[in-house]
């Protein structure tokens, strides 16, 4: 009715109705009512709605994560890492679901795409097999990624050993997990491989680790003095835990040396490594200053005395 009325009459500058003239507003409305233009507007509205919902869901998840951290009586890093991993995976799954539904609704706007969908459904038997075989790895990685986020054999910032490399879990996505190694390399592992592989997780329950230093000394070495040195080193080290664990044990005898095992405890993997290095450096320095014997070789045999006599004295190493 609006089109018929506007096409039959218009308003002139003098205020009189002029038949056959359309106003600019009527032309704009007619253009918007065209099927293709209307579908494009609906598509734009769907995309804008997805953008707003994605921002809103991210804000809700971020706020929930922050409030959960504030409610924690103790800032337990393992609990925080667990929450961060779940929130990150929920964010990725929500975004993927929003984009998928948006794509479906956009396709439904266009007749040609609806017909294409009907054709695919008609050949669902063959197409399903082909798509299933082609996407087998993709689907398994997505399922494995969701499994990792909830079962949590690894979490964000966990210290792990994977395939012989030490590093930290930097990112867990739907398809893969990124591990940052100690020398700043990146290992990108498919989630299906992460689920099916044996991984050493050094921080899944407790980030603190025992560090071991093996020391090979002479049999005349004073073990009590070495133990006292280790206790002093650990007590003054910034890399030790508050427990100040300092243990020295004689764990083995060889034909030439006595084997000592020194144990110290650090709050995390890097601190434990630094503590081990510090113990080695300071022990070597104290051995030199105190003159305690490090391993040395002894030979026994006849030794010519001052007058040429041969005795059975021991040769110093």
Protein Blocks (a to p, Z undefined) as FASTA:
>chain_A
ZZmmmmmpccdfkopacehiacfklmmmmmmmpmklmmmmmmmmmmmmmmmmmmmmmmmm
mmmmmmmmmmpmbacfklmmmmmmmmmmmmmmmmmmmmmmmmmmmmmmpmklmmmmmmmm
mmmmmmmmmmmmmmmmmmmmmmmmmmmmmnomacehiacdeehiacddfbdcfkbccddd
fkopacdddfklmmmpccddfklmbmcdcddddddddfkbcfklmmmmmmmmmmmpckbc
fkopacdddfbdcfkbccdddddddfbfklmmmmmmmmmmmmmmmmmmnopacddddddd
ddddfkopacfbdcdZZ
